[in-house]
Amino acid sequence: MPEISCQVCGKPFQAQRRSARYCSDYCKLKAHRHRKRAADDLTIGQELRQSRLSGVHPLIGSKGATSGPEVLKVITDNNITFDRWVEPFLGSGALYLEALKAGLLLPHQAVLNDLNSWMVTTLRVLRNQPKELKRLLSLMPIAAAEFDHTTQPDHKWSDLDIAVWWLARNYHGFVGNYRQNRFAVDRSGNKSRKWDRLIQNVELLGKAFVGPTVLNIDALTMLRKECTGKRRDLVIVDPPYFNTEHAYAEGGFNQHEELAELLECVPAAGVVVMYYDCPELRALYPTNRWLWVKREAFSSIGVSKCQAGSERTEVVLLRRSEIESEPIEGQLALAVN
């Protein structure tokens, strides 16, 4: 029989049968697991598209939920191909889930990171204990007394306790933010419906976070560690916006300049950044090196001093070195409720 190369490790071996593809039982098992993982990943994307999660509240908060379609459009319109999705500021997880629904990536292709330990703990509970988490969430009453019971988790709490507390405060807190120690009265019933959807889909969300690598380190450290040029990485960066840095986990965020310098030279197939438009941003990301795609957004709550009042301009930036033919700067308009 002829000598052929193993389809897993590439090592040449003498095939004993015409159908032989692998040099050992180890490689055969590895190939089987890879096929199973790929099949499971495809199923997760299909289930997310069919679920009631489509087009509604993200995992926690709302950051990234409304700009998701524009970000994905920038990626697809510029034909960016990649092997890994690297997201150093995971936040609500909305953009990652949106990309899964769109079929832009598979879960095992993602490397996700967030400095907030409560968020990362919640993700681990989602993927490791989804049934128990679902049971406890379904038992939690939506009431101000329950919400006010505690503002910070006790050091004696288990990871499961932290996950329940984290999700409840984000869904029932004022403006959907766990930092707001104020219960949001649900007169319209919208919060109750979103809470019910979350409970119904806990196990599906758990599946979505089984495949990715999830880290809990500083974002810049994560980028330097992961983006070494060995793979075609798509770097998705949604950092704390200017003048909202105090809301970033413990200790805030004041590394905008250092982040811009790193993103300018990090080896990657593509770099996409999201911000609000402001003078500081234009100095760090000049239009001759970054493609700017703008969208007008309206909010009843002013969250950034870069834009006074309720109207603001959100910007999606794409590093020009990855663009084969530079399109004209786009202008998108979308209302945010």
Order of alpha helices (4+ residues) and beta strands (2+ residues): beta-beta-alpha-alpha-beta-alpha-beta-alpha-alpha-alpha-alpha-alpha-alpha-beta-alpha-beta-alpha-beta-alpha-beta-beta-beta
